[in-house]
């Protein structure tokens, strides 16, 4: 009878220890998810402001874009995605599309003498450069938060807790193109 009490006491202590460890690990993982969310909010704010600025500048040069409706449409669509409540993965894609469309627009402005003289194109180019500078640090912090969280949920016992709690890997990274320099890295 005494041995049964000892076994039960040991099992109860093990269960309590396991429960405490589970709660501790889950709390840490939730904290990391919160850090990812905060980092994303900073990125999202910068992306929204950038989209609003580009939309505003686009209005000023629409007359010059009569021959480039597809670029104008692509910029407008990307800007709408950046200010609407779409998931981070879609906003990251929209940001890349916006940057590519604006780059094509700036190339157009360089090849069209009447467009190049327009001040709006100069402002647009400046806004693109400024926006990249404003987003670099929040983007890097967001990617680092994702990297830390994803690494953490692959380790034991965090991987077990993440599986039980339904916490999944997040791959909504900002990716850089080969040869692109990310400020601060």
Secondary structure, DSSP 8 states (H G I E B T S, - for coil): -HHHHHHHHHHHHHHHHHHHHHHHHHHHHHHHHHHHHHHHHHHHHHHHHHHHHHHHHHHHHGGGGTT-HHHHHHHHHHHHHHHS---HHHHHHHHHHHHHHHHHHHHHHHH-HHHHT-HHHHHHHHHHHHHHHHHHHHHHHHHHHHHHHHHHTTSTTHHHHHHHHT-----------TT---TT-
